[in-house]
Amino acid sequence: MLVPELTRQYDEAFQQFDVLVMPTMPFVATTLTAADAPIEEYVHSALNMLANTAPFDLTGHPATSIPAGLADGLPVAMMIVAPRFKDALALRVAQAYETARGTFPTPPGV
C-alpha cells in the first residue's frame, strides 16, 4: 500500500511543478568505507546514500543526477525528477542546467 500512496503523492506534486529538483544524496560526500571494514558497515553506508533516490525506483518517476558544485571541496549532485513517462523532460532540464552552469569544477586533488 505504501508504493501506490507514494506514487500518488508525487503525481500530485507534478500537477503544480514541471520537475522536482533535490539533492541526490541526503548528505555531502564523505570518505569511503575502509576496505577492511565489516560488511555491515558497507551496507549501512550504501543504504544511507539511497535515501533520496530509492523512492523513484519504486514509483517509476524518471530521475537523473548531475554535478551541481562543491561543498567543502567535495562534489555535490542534484537530482532532477520528472513525471512518470516523461524521461526526456528530466534529461532536457539536466542538459539546460549543465549548459547554463558551464564546466563542473574539478575537486582538489583529482
Biopython code that builds the backbone (N, CA, C, O; Angstrom):
import numpy as np
from Bio.PDB.StructureBuilder import StructureBuilder

atoms = [
    (1, "MET", "N", (0.811, -1.194, 0.000)),
    (1, "MET", "CA", (0.000, 0.000, 0.000)),
    (1, "MET", "C", (0.857, 1.262, 0.000)),
    (1, "MET", "O", (0.392, 2.317, -0.432)),
    (2, "LEU", "N", (2.084, 1.175, 0.471)),
    (2, "LEU", "CA", (2.934, 2.356, 0.557)),
    (2, "LEU", "C", (3.320, 2.879, -0.828)),
    (2, "LEU", "O", (3.301, 4.087, -1.062)),
    (3, "VAL", "N", (3.668, 1.976, -1.743)),
    (3, "VAL", "CA", (4.121, 2.418, -3.069)),
    (3, "VAL", "C", (3.017, 3.157, -3.833)),
    (3, "VAL", "O", (3.289, 4.225, -4.380)),
    (4, "PRO", "N", (1.791, 2.641, -3.894)),
    (4, "PRO", "CA", (0.752, 3.413, -4.591)),
    (4, "PRO", "C", (0.502, 4.786, -3.961)),
    (4, "PRO", "O", (0.266, 5.760, -4.676)),
    (5, "GLU", "N", (0.553, 4.867, -2.643)),
    (5, "GLU", "CA", (0.343, 6.154, -1.976)),
    (5, "GLU", "C", (1.494, 7.116, -2.282)),
    (5, "GLU", "O", (1.265, 8.294, -2.556)),
    (6, "LEU", "N", (2.719, 6.616, -2.235)),
    (6, "LEU", "CA", (3.880, 7.443, -2.555)),
    (6, "LEU", "C", (3.799, 7.936, -4.002)),
    (6, "LEU", "O", (4.063, 9.104, -4.287)),
    (7, "THR", "N", (3.432, 7.033, -4.903)),
    (7, "THR", "CA", (3.286, 7.396, -6.315)),
    (7, "THR", "C", (2.223, 8.479, -6.482)),
    (7, "THR", "O", (2.435, 9.452, -7.206)),
    (8, "ARG", "N", (1.093, 8.316, -5.821)),
    (8, "ARG", "CA", (0.007, 9.292, -5.906)),
    (8, "ARG", "C", (0.462, 10.666, -5.414)),
    (8, "ARG", "O", (0.150, 11.689, -6.024)),
    (9, "GLN", "N", (1.202, 10.675, -4.306)),
    (9, "GLN", "CA", (1.652, 11.954, -3.752)),
    (9, "GLN", "C", (2.632, 12.666, -4.689)),
    (9, "GLN", "O", (2.558, 13.882, -4.861)),
    (10, "TYR", "N", (3.541, 11.912, -5.286)),
    (10, "TYR", "CA", (4.452, 12.547, -6.248)),
    (10, "TYR", "C", (3.689, 13.006, -7.491)),
    (10, "TYR", "O", (3.963, 14.081, -8.025)),
    (11, "ASP", "N", (2.733, 12.195, -7.952)),
    (11, "ASP", "CA", (1.924, 12.611, -9.103)),
    (11, "ASP", "C", (1.191, 13.919, -8.805)),
    (11, "ASP", "O", (1.074, 14.777, -9.681)),
    (12, "GLU", "N", (0.702, 14.074, -7.584)),
    (12, "GLU", "CA", (0.041, 15.324, -7.187)),
    (12, "GLU", "C", (1.015, 16.502, -7.238)),
    (12, "GLU", "O", (0.652, 17.593, -7.677)),
    (13, "ALA", "N", (2.240, 16.281, -6.793)),
    (13, "ALA", "CA", (3.245, 17.355, -6.835)),
    (13, "ALA", "C", (3.476, 17.819, -8.270)),
    (13, "ALA", "O", (3.690, 19.005, -8.519)),
    (14, "PHE", "N", (3.430, 16.876, -9.210)),
    (14, "PHE", "CA", (3.665, 17.237, -10.610)),
    (14, "PHE", "C", (2.480, 17.953, -11.252)),
    (14, "PHE", "O", (2.576, 18.395, -12.397)),
    (15, "GLN", "N", (1.383, 18.071, -10.545)),
    (15, "GLN", "CA", (0.287, 18.904, -11.039)),
    (15, "GLN", "C", (0.611, 20.384, -10.822)),
    (15, "GLN", "O", (0.031, 21.255, -11.471)),
    (16, "GLN", "N", (1.544, 20.663, -9.902)),
    (16, "GLN", "CA", (1.954, 22.040, -9.614)),
    (16, "GLN", "C", (3.323, 22.395, -10.186)),
    (16, "GLN", "O", (3.605, 23.564, -10.450)),
    (17, "PHE", "N", (4.177, 21.385, -10.377)),
    (17, "PHE", "CA", (5.559, 21.627, -10.800)),
    (17, "PHE", "C", (5.897, 20.761, -12.006)),
    (17, "PHE", "O", (5.448, 19.620, -12.111)),
    (18, "ASP", "N", (6.697, 21.319, -12.917)),
    (18, "ASP", "CA", (7.126, 20.551, -14.089)),
    (18, "ASP", "C", (8.107, 19.459, -13.702)),
    (18, "ASP", "O", (8.003, 18.328, -14.177)),
    (19, "VAL", "N", (9.061, 19.795, -12.840)),
    (19, "VAL", "CA", (10.054, 18.839, -12.341)),
    (19, "VAL", "C", (10.293, 19.126, -10.862)),
    (19, "VAL", "O", (9.948, 20.194, -10.357)),
    (20, "LEU", "N", (10.884, 18.160, -10.188)),
    (20, "LEU", "CA", (11.342, 18.346, -8.814)),
    (20, "LEU", "C", (12.862, 18.329, -8.836)),
    (20, "LEU", "O", (13.464, 17.501, -9.519)),
    (21, "VAL", "N", (13.477, 19.225, -8.104)),
    (21, "VAL", "CA", (14.934, 19.290, -8.020)),
    (21, "VAL", "C", (15.305, 19.154, -6.554)),
    (21, "VAL", "O", (14.787, 19.871, -5.698)),
    (22, "MET", "N", (16.207, 18.227, -6.278)),
    (22, "MET", "CA", (16.608, 17.960, -4.897)),
    (22, "MET", "C", (18.025, 17.408, -4.867)),
    (22, "MET", "O", (18.561, 17.030, -5.908)),
    (23, "PRO", "N", (18.630, 17.357, -3.703)),
    (23, "PRO", "CA", (19.960, 16.750, -3.621)),
    (23, "PRO", "C", (19.884, 15.266, -3.988)),
    (23, "PRO", "O", (18.912, 14.591, -3.647)),
    (24, "THR", "N", (20.887, 14.768, -4.667)),
    (24, "THR", "CA", (20.922, 13.345, -4.989)),
    (24, "THR", "C", (21.128, 12.518, -3.728)),
    (24, "THR", "O", (20.504, 11.470, -3.559)),
    (25, "MET", "N", (21.992, 12.981, -2.856)),
    (25, "MET", "CA", (22.239, 12.289, -1.584)),
    (25, "MET", "C", (21.805, 13.187, -0.434)),
    (25, "MET", "O", (21.840, 14.412, -0.555)),
    (26, "PRO", "N", (21.395, 12.584, 0.685)),
    (26, "PRO", "CA", (20.921, 13.392, 1.810)),
    (26, "PRO", "C", (22.034, 14.017, 2.639)),
    (26, "PRO", "O", (21.769, 14.610, 3.684)),
    (27, "PHE", "N", (23.267, 13.892, 2.186)),
    (27, "PHE", "CA", (24.407, 14.477, 2.894)),
    (27, "PHE", "C", (25.523, 14.708, 1.889)),
    (27, "PHE", "O", (25.507, 14.139, 0.798)),
    (28, "VAL", "N", (26.497, 15.547, 2.255)),
    (28, "VAL", "CA", (27.622, 15.784, 1.351)),
    (28, "VAL", "C", (28.522, 14.557, 1.331)),
    (28, "VAL", "O", (28.430, 13.689, 2.200)),
    (29, "ALA", "N", (29.382, 14.496, 0.340)),
    (29, "ALA", "CA", (30.285, 13.357, 0.189)),
    (29, "ALA", "C", (31.105, 13.134, 1.454)),
    (29, "ALA", "O", (31.502, 14.078, 2.138)),
    (30, "THR", "N", (31.342, 11.881, 1.738)),
    (30, "THR", "CA", (32.150, 11.500, 2.893)),
    (30, "THR", "C", (33.274, 10.590, 2.414)),
    (30, "THR", "O", (33.304, 10.184, 1.252)),
    (31, "THR", "N", (34.182, 10.278, 3.301)),
    (31, "THR", "CA", (35.249, 9.341, 2.939)),
    (31, "THR", "C", (34.645, 7.960, 2.719)),
    (31, "THR", "O", (33.626, 7.607, 3.312)),
    (32, "LEU", "N", (35.287, 7.198, 1.865)),
    (32, "LEU", "CA", (34.814, 5.849, 1.580)),
    (32, "LEU", "C", (35.027, 4.934, 2.776)),
    (32, "LEU", "O", (35.930, 5.142, 3.585)),
    (33, "THR", "N", (34.187, 3.929, 2.869)),
    (33, "THR", "CA", (34.336, 2.922, 3.910)),
    (33, "THR", "C", (35.656, 2.188, 3.689)),
    (33, "THR", "O", (36.011, 1.866, 2.555)),
    (34, "ALA", "N", (36.370, 1.931, 4.761)),
    (34, "ALA", "CA", (37.670, 1.257, 4.670)),
    (34, "ALA", "C", (37.522, -0.123, 4.037)),
    (34, "ALA", "O", (36.519, -0.806, 4.246)),
    (35, "ALA", "N", (38.521, -0.524, 3.268)),
    (35, "ALA", "CA", (38.483, -1.809, 2.568)),
    (35, "ALA", "C", (38.333, -2.988, 3.518)),
    (35, "ALA", "O", (37.754, -4.010, 3.150)),
    (36, "ASP", "N", (38.848, -2.857, 4.733)),
    (36, "ASP", "CA", (38.771, -3.974, 5.681)),
    (36, "ASP", "C", (37.610, -3.829, 6.672)),
    (36, "ASP", "O", (37.554, -4.549, 7.669)),
    (37, "ALA", "N", (36.700, -2.920, 6.405)),
    (37, "ALA", "CA", (35.551, -2.712, 7.299)),
    (37, "ALA", "C", (34.592, -3.898, 7.213)),
    (37, "ALA", "O", (34.533, -4.577, 6.188)),
    (38, "PRO", "N", (33.852, -4.146, 8.271)),
    (38, "PRO", "CA", (32.855, -5.229, 8.240)),
    (38, "PRO", "C", (31.785, -4.954, 7.177)),
    (38, "PRO", "O", (31.486, -3.801, 6.866)),
    (39, "ILE", "N", (31.220, -6.021, 6.632)),
    (39, "ILE", "CA", (30.216, -5.894, 5.576)),
    (39, "ILE", "C", (29.034, -5.044, 6.033)),
    (39, "ILE", "O", (28.438, -4.328, 5.228)),
    (40, "GLU", "N", (28.696, -5.117, 7.307)),
    (40, "GLU", "CA", (27.577, -4.329, 7.837)),
    (40, "GLU", "C", (27.813, -2.831, 7.647)),
    (40, "GLU", "O", (26.878, -2.070, 7.397)),
    (41, "GLU", "N", (29.068, -2.423, 7.769)),
    (41, "GLU", "CA", (29.399, -1.009, 7.588)),
    (41, "GLU", "C", (29.196, -0.587, 6.134)),
    (41, "GLU", "O", (28.700, 0.507, 5.864)),
    (42, "TYR", "N", (29.583, -1.461, 5.196)),
    (42, "TYR", "CA", (29.368, -1.174, 3.777)),
    (42, "TYR", "C", (27.874, -1.047, 3.472)),
    (42, "TYR", "O", (27.442, -0.112, 2.797)),
    (43, "VAL", "N", (27.099, -1.999, 3.977)),
    (43, "VAL", "CA", (25.656, -1.998, 3.725)),
    (43, "VAL", "C", (25.017, -0.746, 4.316)),
    (43, "VAL", "O", (24.203, -0.098, 3.657)),
    (44, "HIS", "N", (25.375, -0.401, 5.541)),
    (44, "HIS", "CA", (24.832, 0.787, 6.195)),
    (44, "HIS", "C", (25.151, 2.041, 5.373)),
    (44, "HIS", "O", (24.279, 2.880, 5.149)),
    (45, "SER", "N", (26.386, 2.157, 4.934)),
    (45, "SER", "CA", (26.807, 3.312, 4.141)),
    (45, "SER", "C", (26.033, 3.385, 2.826)),
    (45, "SER", "O", (25.563, 4.453, 2.435)),
    (46, "ALA", "N", (25.906, 2.250, 2.151)),
    (46, "ALA", "CA", (25.206, 2.215, 0.863)),
    (46, "ALA", "C", (23.731, 2.572, 1.017)),
    (46, "ALA", "O", (23.189, 3.339, 0.221)),
    (47, "LEU", "N", (23.086, 2.021, 2.032)),
    (47, "LEU", "CA", (21.663, 2.304, 2.230)),
    (47, "LEU", "C", (21.427, 3.771, 2.562)),
    (47, "LEU", "O", (20.430, 4.348, 2.128)),
    (48, "ASN", "N", (22.322, 4.377, 3.320)),
    (48, "ASN", "CA", (22.182, 5.803, 3.630)),
    (48, "ASN", "C", (22.242, 6.654, 2.366)),
    (48, "ASN", "O", (21.546, 7.664, 2.259)),
    (49, "MET", "N", (23.073, 6.246, 1.410)),
    (49, "MET", "CA", (23.221, 7.018, 0.176)),
    (49, "MET", "C", (21.984, 6.947, -0.714)),
    (49, "MET", "O", (21.784, 7.814, -1.564)),
    (50, "LEU", "N", (21.156, 5.929, -0.528)),
    (50, "LEU", "CA", (19.997, 5.714, -1.396)),
    (50, "LEU", "C", (18.732, 6.431, -0.948)),
    (50, "LEU", "O", (17.720, 6.384, -1.647)),
    (51, "ALA", "N", (18.768, 7.084, 0.190)),
    (51, "ALA", "CA", (17.541, 7.640, 0.777)),
    (51, "ALA", "C", (16.770, 8.558, -0.168)),
    (51, "ALA", "O", (15.540, 8.522, -0.172)),
    (52, "ASN", "N", (17.441, 9.366, -0.956)),
    (52, "ASN", "CA", (16.742, 10.302, -1.844)),
    (52, "ASN", "C", (16.397, 9.696, -3.199)),
    (52, "ASN", "O", (15.466, 10.155, -3.860)),
    (53, "THR", "N", (17.134, 8.673, -3.621)),
    (53, "THR", "CA", (16.907, 8.114, -4.957)),
    (53, "THR", "C", (15.956, 6.923, -4.962)),
    (53, "THR", "O", (15.216, 6.732, -5.927)),
    (54, "ALA", "N", (15.964, 6.129, -3.915)),
    (54, "ALA", "CA", (15.176, 4.893, -3.878)),
    (54, "ALA", "C", (13.677, 5.092, -4.103)),
    (54, "ALA", "O", (13.063, 4.269, -4.782)),
    (55, "PRO", "N", (13.062, 6.146, -3.565)),
    (55, "PRO", "CA", (11.617, 6.284, -3.791)),
    (55, "PRO", "C", (11.233, 6.291, -5.271)),
    (55, "PRO", "O", (10.164, 5.801, -5.632)),
    (56, "PHE", "N", (12.085, 6.836, -6.119)),
    (56, "PHE", "CA", (11.744, 6.939, -7.534)),
    (56, "PHE", "C", (11.959, 5.621, -8.262)),
    (56, "PHE", "O", (11.388, 5.408, -9.331)),
    (57, "ASP", "N", (12.774, 4.734, -7.699)),
    (57, "ASP", "CA", (12.870, 3.377, -8.231)),
    (57, "ASP", "C", (11.545, 2.656, -8.026)),
    (57, "ASP", "O", (11.159, 1.814, -8.836)),
    (58, "LEU", "N", (10.855, 2.986, -6.951)),
    (58, "LEU", "CA", (9.574, 2.353, -6.632)),
    (58, "LEU", "C", (8.409, 2.972, -7.399)),
    (58, "LEU", "O", (7.517, 2.254, -7.851)),
    (59, "THR", "N", (8.407, 4.291, -7.550)),
    (59, "THR", "CA", (7.254, 4.969, -8.150)),
    (59, "THR", "C", (7.303, 5.029, -9.670)),
    (59, "THR", "O", (6.277, 5.245, -10.314)),
    (60, "GLY", "N", (8.476, 4.841, -10.244)),
    (60, "GLY", "CA", (8.602, 4.897, -11.696)),
    (60, "GLY", "C", (8.773, 6.291, -12.257)),
    (60, "GLY", "O", (8.682, 6.486, -13.469)),
    (61, "HIS", "N", (9.018, 7.263, -11.397)),
    (61, "HIS", "CA", (9.274, 8.617, -11.886)),
    (61, "HIS", "C", (10.721, 8.690, -12.373)),
    (61, "HIS", "O", (11.632, 8.328, -11.629)),
    (62, "PRO", "N", (10.952, 9.149, -13.604)),
    (62, "PRO", "CA", (12.323, 9.218, -14.112)),
    (62, "PRO", "C", (13.123, 10.290, -13.383)),
    (62, "PRO", "O", (12.620, 11.375, -13.092)),
    (63, "ALA", "N", (14.363, 9.966, -13.100)),
    (63, "ALA", "CA", (15.245, 10.901, -12.400)),
    (63, "ALA", "C", (16.645, 10.788, -12.972)),
    (63, "ALA", "O", (17.085, 9.716, -13.385)),
    (64, "THR", "N", (17.328, 11.908, -12.987)),
    (64, "THR", "CA", (18.725, 11.925, -13.405)),
    (64, "THR", "C", (19.509, 12.758, -12.404)),
    (64, "THR", "O", (18.966, 13.668, -11.777)),
    (65, "SER", "N", (20.763, 12.446, -12.262)),
    (65, "SER", "CA", (21.619, 13.146, -11.308)),
    (65, "SER", "C", (22.759, 13.805, -12.067)),
    (65, "SER", "O", (23.383, 13.196, -12.936)),
    (66, "ILE", "N", (23.019, 15.070, -11.722)),
    (66, "ILE", "CA", (24.089, 15.799, -12.397)),
    (66, "ILE", "C", (24.930, 16.554, -11.377)),
    (66, "ILE", "O", (24.437, 16.905, -10.305)),
    (67, "PRO", "N", (26.199, 16.806, -11.702)),
    (67, "PRO", "CA", (27.044, 17.587, -10.796)),
    (67, "PRO", "C", (26.451, 18.977, -10.584)),
    (67, "PRO", "O", (25.977, 19.617, -11.522)),
    (68, "ALA", "N", (26.490, 19.429, -9.331)),
    (68, "ALA", "CA", (25.919, 20.743, -9.020)),
    (68, "ALA", "C", (26.941, 21.693, -8.419)),
    (68, "ALA", "O", (26.681, 22.893, -8.327)),
    (69, "GLY", "N", (28.081, 21.190, -8.013)),
    (69, "GLY", "CA", (29.085, 22.058, -7.415)),
    (69, "GLY", "C", (29.889, 21.333, -6.363)),
    (69, "GLY", "O", (29.955, 20.104, -6.340)),
    (70, "LEU", "N", (30.500, 22.114, -5.494)),
    (70, "LEU", "CA", (31.330, 21.565, -4.425)),
    (70, "LEU", "C", (30.856, 22.116, -3.086)),
    (70, "LEU", "O", (30.401, 23.256, -2.994)),
    (71, "ALA", "N", (30.967, 21.298, -2.061)),
    (71, "ALA", "CA", (30.710, 21.725, -0.686)),
    (71, "ALA", "C", (31.919, 21.302, 0.130)),
    (71, "ALA", "O", (32.206, 20.111, 0.252)),
    (72, "ASP", "N", (32.615, 22.255, 0.677)),
    (72, "ASP", "CA", (33.852, 21.969, 1.415)),
    (72, "ASP", "C", (34.837, 21.184, 0.562)),
    (72, "ASP", "O", (35.554, 20.321, 1.068)),
    (73, "GLY", "N", (34.871, 21.486, -0.738)),
    (73, "GLY", "CA", (35.807, 20.841, -1.645)),
    (73, "GLY", "C", (35.375, 19.472, -2.135)),
    (73, "GLY", "O", (36.106, 18.831, -2.891)),
    (74, "LEU", "N", (34.201, 19.010, -1.720)),
    (74, "LEU", "CA", (33.711, 17.695, -2.141)),
    (74, "LEU", "C", (32.519, 17.868, -3.079)),
    (74, "LEU", "O", (31.759, 18.827, -2.947)),
    (75, "PRO", "N", (32.352, 16.935, -4.033)),
    (75, "PRO", "CA", (31.288, 17.094, -5.022)),
    (75, "PRO", "C", (29.887, 16.946, -4.428)),
    (75, "PRO", "O", (29.647, 16.157, -3.514)),
    (76, "VAL", "N", (28.979, 17.736, -4.986)),
    (76, "VAL", "CA", (27.561, 17.677, -4.635)),
    (76, "VAL", "C", (26.798, 17.501, -5.941)),
    (76, "VAL", "O", (27.124, 18.129, -6.949)),
    (77, "ALA", "N", (25.786, 16.650, -5.918)),
    (77, "ALA", "CA", (24.982, 16.423, -7.120)),
    (77, "ALA", "C", (23.529, 16.777, -6.846)),
    (77, "ALA", "O", (23.057, 16.723, -5.710)),
    (78, "MET", "N", (22.834, 17.140, -7.918)),
    (78, "MET", "CA", (21.405, 17.382, -7.777)),
    (78, "MET", "C", (20.650, 16.414, -8.672)),
    (78, "MET", "O", (21.106, 16.030, -9.749)),
    (79, "MET", "N", (19.483, 16.039, -8.184)),
    (79, "MET", "CA", (18.640, 15.095, -8.895)),
    (79, "MET", "C", (17.447, 15.852, -9.470)),
    (79, "MET", "O", (16.821, 16.669, -8.796)),
    (80, "ILE", "N", (17.155, 15.561, -10.715)),
    (80, "ILE", "CA", (16.008, 16.154, -11.391)),
    (80, "ILE", "C", (15.021, 15.024, -11.656)),
    (80, "ILE", "O", (15.348, 14.040, -12.320)),
    (81, "VAL", "N", (13.815, 15.176, -11.130)),
    (81, "VAL", "CA", (12.782, 14.152, -11.236)),
    (81, "VAL", "C", (11.643, 14.707, -12.083)),
    (81, "VAL", "O", (11.227, 15.852, -11.904)),
    (82, "ALA", "N", (11.145, 13.894, -13.001)),
    (82, "ALA", "CA", (10.057, 14.311, -13.889)),
    (82, "ALA", "C", (8.832, 13.427, -13.659)),
    (82, "ALA", "O", (8.929, 12.386, -13.008)),
    (83, "PRO", "N", (7.687, 13.840, -14.189)),
    (83, "PRO", "CA", (6.503, 12.989, -14.101)),
    (83, "PRO", "C", (6.753, 11.639, -14.785)),
    (83, "PRO", "O", (7.614, 11.518, -15.657)),
    (84, "ARG", "N", (5.995, 10.650, -14.375)),
    (84, "ARG", "CA", (6.145, 9.325, -14.980)),
    (84, "ARG", "C", (5.975, 9.411, -16.493)),
    (84, "ARG", "O", (5.120, 10.133, -17.006)),
    (85, "PHE", "N", (6.821, 8.647, -17.190)),
    (85, "PHE", "CA", (6.825, 8.538, -18.649)),
    (85, "PHE", "C", (7.325, 9.806, -19.349)),
    (85, "PHE", "O", (7.163, 9.945, -20.562)),
    (86, "LYS", "N", (7.924, 10.719, -18.602)),
    (86, "LYS", "CA", (8.472, 11.937, -19.211)),
    (86, "LYS", "C", (9.990, 11.982, -18.985)),
    (86, "LYS", "O", (10.540, 12.988, -18.536)),
    (87, "ASP", "N", (10.638, 10.876, -19.307)),
    (87, "ASP", "CA", (12.082, 10.757, -19.128)),
    (87, "ASP", "C", (12.840, 11.869, -19.846)),
    (87, "ASP", "O", (13.791, 12.435, -19.308)),
    (88, "ALA", "N", (12.406, 12.173, -21.069)),
    (88, "ALA", "CA", (13.104, 13.188, -21.865)),
    (88, "ALA", "C", (13.074, 14.550, -21.183)),
    (88, "ALA", "O", (14.013, 15.332, -21.332)),
    (89, "LEU", "N", (12.016, 14.847, -20.441)),
    (89, "LEU", "CA", (11.928, 16.130, -19.741)),
    (89, "LEU", "C", (13.035, 16.245, -18.696)),
    (89, "LEU", "O", (13.694, 17.281, -18.602)),
    (90, "ALA", "N", (13.243, 15.194, -17.917)),
    (90, "ALA", "CA", (14.312, 15.216, -16.911)),
    (90, "ALA", "C", (15.667, 15.438, -17.580)),
    (90, "ALA", "O", (16.494, 16.200, -17.079)),
    (91, "LEU", "N", (15.889, 14.778, -18.698)),
    (91, "LEU", "CA", (17.162, 14.923, -19.405)),
    (91, "LEU", "C", (17.325, 16.317, -20.009)),
    (91, "LEU", "O", (18.424, 16.872, -20.000)),
    (92, "ARG", "N", (16.237, 16.885, -20.535)),
    (92, "ARG", "CA", (16.318, 18.242, -21.103)),
    (92, "ARG", "C", (16.633, 19.276, -20.022)),
    (92, "ARG", "O", (17.431, 20.187, -20.244)),
    (93, "VAL", "N", (16.009, 19.135, -18.860)),
    (93, "VAL", "CA", (16.281, 20.069, -17.764)),
    (93, "VAL", "C", (17.731, 19.920, -17.313)),
    (93, "VAL", "O", (18.410, 20.916, -17.063)),
    (94, "ALA", "N", (18.205, 18.684, -17.210)),
    (94, "ALA", "CA", (19.600, 18.453, -16.819)),
    (94, "ALA", "C", (20.551, 19.085, -17.829)),
    (94, "ALA", "O", (21.525, 19.733, -17.446)),
    (95, "GLN", "N", (20.272, 18.901, -19.103)),
    (95, "GLN", "CA", (21.132, 19.481, -20.135)),
    (95, "GLN", "C", (21.097, 21.007, -20.072)),
    (95, "GLN", "O", (22.135, 21.654, -20.217)),
    (96, "ALA", "N", (19.927, 21.583, -19.861)),
    (96, "ALA", "CA", (19.817, 23.042, -19.770)),
    (96, "ALA", "C", (20.618, 23.570, -18.586)),
    (96, "ALA", "O", (21.295, 24.592, -18.700)),
    (97, "TYR", "N", (20.545, 22.881, -17.451)),
    (97, "TYR", "CA", (21.308, 23.309, -16.277)),
    (97, "TYR", "C", (22.804, 23.234, -16.567)),
    (97, "TYR", "O", (23.546, 24.177, -16.291)),
    (98, "GLU", "N", (23.239, 22.104, -17.127)),
    (98, "GLU", "CA", (24.666, 21.943, -17.411)),
    (98, "GLU", "C", (25.149, 22.982, -18.422)),
    (98, "GLU", "O", (26.270, 23.477, -18.305)),
    (99, "THR", "N", (24.328, 23.316, -19.403)),
    (99, "THR", "CA", (24.695, 24.331, -20.390)),
    (99, "THR", "C", (24.819, 25.698, -19.724)),
    (99, "THR", "O", (25.771, 26.434, -19.981)),
    (100, "ALA", "N", (23.859, 26.033, -18.873)),
    (100, "ALA", "CA", (23.888, 27.333, -18.188)),
    (100, "ALA", "C", (24.998, 27.402, -17.147)),
    (100, "ALA", "O", (25.612, 28.453, -16.963)),
    (101, "ARG", "N", (25.253, 26.308, -16.478)),
    (101, "ARG", "CA", (26.228, 26.264, -15.376)),
    (101, "ARG", "C", (27.656, 26.280, -15.876)),
    (101, "ARG", "O", (28.536, 26.869, -15.248)),
    (102, "GLY", "N", (27.885, 25.637, -17.002)),
    (102, "GLY", "CA", (29.251, 25.542, -17.511)),
    (102, "GLY", "C", (29.958, 24.317, -16.950)),
    (102, "GLY", "O", (29.329, 23.403, -16.417)),
    (103, "THR", "N", (31.251, 24.319, -17.079)),
    (103, "THR", "CA", (32.059, 23.175, -16.675)),
    (103, "THR", "C", (32.002, 22.950, -15.177)),
    (103, "THR", "O", (32.077, 23.894, -14.390)),
    (104, "PHE", "N", (31.870, 21.710, -14.798)),
    (104, "PHE", "CA", (31.869, 21.340, -13.385)),
    (104, "PHE", "C", (33.279, 21.496, -12.830)),
    (104, "PHE", "O", (34.238, 21.039, -13.452)),
    (105, "PRO", "N", (33.421, 22.130, -11.678)),
    (105, "PRO", "CA", (34.761, 22.310, -11.111)),
    (105, "PRO", "C", (35.371, 20.976, -10.685)),
    (105, "PRO", "O", (34.690, 20.125, -10.112)),
    (106, "THR", "N", (36.633, 20.809, -10.965)),
    (106, "THR", "CA", (37.330, 19.596, -10.555)),
    (106, "THR", "C", (37.650, 19.686, -9.068)),
    (106, "THR", "O", (38.242, 20.667, -8.619)),
    (107, "PRO", "N", (37.256, 18.656, -8.294)),
    (107, "PRO", "CA", (37.590, 18.680, -6.867)),
    (107, "PRO", "C", (39.099, 18.720, -6.669)),
    (107, "PRO", "O", (39.839, 18.166, -7.483)),
    (108, "PRO", "N", (39.567, 19.359, -5.613)),
    (108, "PRO", "CA", (41.007, 19.417, -5.343)),
    (108, "PRO", "C", (41.594, 18.012, -5.200)),
    (108, "PRO", "O", (40.952, 17.110, -4.661)),
    (109, "GLY", "N", (42.788, 17.846, -5.677)),
    (109, "GLY", "CA", (43.484, 16.568, -5.523)),
    (109, "GLY", "C", (43.118, 15.529, -6.555)),
    (109, "GLY", "O", (43.551, 14.382, -6.450)),
    (110, "VAL", "N", (42.329, 15.899, -7.556)),
    (110, "VAL", "CA", (41.938, 14.920, -8.577)),
    (110, "VAL", "C", (42.787, 15.130, -9.801)),
    (110, "VAL", "O", (42.632, 14.415, -10.791)),
]
sb = StructureBuilder()
sb.init_structure("model")
sb.init_model(0)
sb.init_chain("A")
sb.init_seg("    ")
for serial, (resi, resn, name, xyz) in enumerate(atoms, 1):
    if name == "N":
        sb.init_residue(resn, " ", resi, " ")
    sb.init_atom(name, np.array(xyz, "f"), 0.0, 1.0, " ", f" {name:<3s}", serial, name[0])
structure = sb.get_structure()
